């Protein structure tokens, strides 16, 4: 009976392999440990760095794997390879020289001896360093990849490391299945170096994406060879993050770059926006070294592109920079929920490093929103309240020949008309006239201001209390006022929703006004 039980149990045995001594040649191709468990989906607490971003054939680059967290984190195993950045599934290139022989060893992956670096034992480690030597026939861009094992059941596969470029290389990557792959970022982005060695656009000002989950962050760093730029974008978003390069502060004819969360899988692509339509995504891949990170609703993406790229904006010129986010539905990108953050002035991507800010709307547009909010949420509401509930107050008291309640009602309505007219004019001053394309907000504004003028004319020409036309006036006055208030209420709600300004910003604008 016992023998039969043992034979039955052997049918449930799963074969796994352990390589505590680092002889992991079986993992050279896909960098996946043969542990029989799924890799961790959490953000890896490790960082892979290099000491230079460009190289020539035969150059030596110091590669370091360290613990990125300040807590007591460690790793037991690792596998590091350098691969062609335009074809990450190709064999490893170059070879490693050891600087620390106690905890690391080189492996032969493919035809090249020393093309991979691995652990030597299963001791706990916090730092590993080696020297990578570039081959004679080297790709134009090389990306380092690393798999890290913390415990037997806890490991991260193909963490994206830095990309280094061959000096003088100008060839663009071609479209292939490999160029569409997105690897995992080894660590969250940081604001360290903003204004020193990279340019940054941040909202709120001075926020750090490494510690602030509400920080919207964009940075761009030109390579030492001045041939490409590395972009990093981060922020909380349900569907996508995007930034655009624009010649003006209006959406349309813009060079756009998207980082989309597609069911837990990140898509990093470029496109072009004409008007307010869906972006036209590129058909040929022009971005390389793409990596991403999705943690707790925060999207982070990194990619590189050449400074001069066919069918894309020249990064040597100056542009306004937009930073937006929004939702996706069935693979389609919805309009952003809030007004994009727009740089206060044009910036040259390849220019000197700057730590700059932006605004969600122009000052004139902010005044437009404040005036409309004040007119329709305060003065109109106050005037209506006085007309409906204060007629019996001060019955025998008059002011300039009219009852007090009527004078107050008329004064508040006149103030609302004046504020609405000024608010209506400001967008035309800002845009230099009526610009196409126009959306429902613009046409609704025309209807509201038309009803406002009609209400004023009706009030001036109102018939006397004894006139038989008084009933007609009453219902026309009530109907036009109600429709105007509903439409204006919808508009003022949109003003606050799309302006991106907080309540404290609203009060600052009122104080400035």
HELIX and SHEET records of a PDB file:
HELIX    1   1 UNK A    2  UNK A    9  1                                   8    
HELIX    2   2 UNK A   10  UNK A   12  5                                   3    
HELIX    3   3 UNK A   25  UNK A   27  5                                   3    
HELIX    4   4 UNK A  363  UNK A  374  1                                  12    
HELIX    5   5 UNK A  375  UNK A  379  3                                   5    
HELIX    6   6 UNK A  380  UNK A  389  1                                  10    
HELIX    7   7 UNK A  404  UNK A  431  1                                  28    
HELIX    8   8 UNK A  440  UNK A  460  1                                  21    
HELIX    9   9 UNK A  470  UNK A  499  1                                  30    
HELIX   10  10 UNK A  503  UNK A  512  1                                  10    
SHEET    1   A 4 UNK A  46  UNK A  50  0                                        
SHEET    2   A 4 UNK A  60  UNK A  67 -1                                        
SHEET    3   A 4 UNK A 127  UNK A 133 -1                                        
SHEET    4   A 4 UNK A  95  UNK A  98 -1                                        
SHEET    1   B 6 UNK A  54  UNK A  55  0                                        
SHEET    2   B 6 UNK A 154  UNK A 166  1                                        
SHEET    3   B 6 UNK A 141  UNK A 151 -1                                        
SHEET    4   B 6 UNK A  77  UNK A  84 -1                                        
SHEET    5   B 6 UNK A 112  UNK A 119 -1                                        
SHEET    6   B 6 UNK A 104  UNK A 109 -1                                        
SHEET    1   C 9 UNK A  54  UNK A  55  0                                        
SHEET    2   C 9 UNK A 154  UNK A 166  1                                        
SHEET    3   C 9 UNK A 183  UNK A 185  1                                        
SHEET    4   C 9 UNK A 288  UNK A 295  1                                        
SHEET    5   C 9 UNK A 298  UNK A 306 -1                                        
SHEET    6   C 9 UNK A 228  UNK A 236 -1                                        
SHEET    7   C 9 UNK A 216  UNK A 222 -1                                        
SHEET    8   C 9 UNK A 199  UNK A 203 -1                                        
SHEET    9   C 9 UNK A 355  UNK A 356  1                                        
SHEET    1   D 7 UNK A 280  UNK A 281  0                                        
SHEET    2   D 7 UNK A 265  UNK A 273 -1                                        
SHEET    3   D 7 UNK A 254  UNK A 262 -1                                        
SHEET    4   D 7 UNK A 240  UNK A 246 -1                                        
SHEET    5   D 7 UNK A 318  UNK A 326 -1                                        
SHEET    6   D 7 UNK A 341  UNK A 343 -1                                        
SHEET    7   D 7 UNK A 358  UNK A 359 -1                                        
SHEET    1   E 6 UNK A 280  UNK A 281  0                                        
SHEET    2   E 6 UNK A 265  UNK A 273 -1                                        
SHEET    3   E 6 UNK A 254  UNK A 262 -1                                        
SHEET    4   E 6 UNK A 240  UNK A 246 -1                                        
SHEET    5   E 6 UNK A 318  UNK A 326 -1                                        
SHEET    6   E 6 UNK A 347  UNK A 348 -1                                        
SHEET    1   F 2 UNK A 328  UNK A 329  0                                        
SHEET    2   F 2 UNK A 332  UNK A 333 -1                                        
SHEET    1   G 2 UNK A 398  UNK A 399  0                                        
SHEET    2   G 2 UNK A 402  UNK A 403 -1                                        
END                                                                             
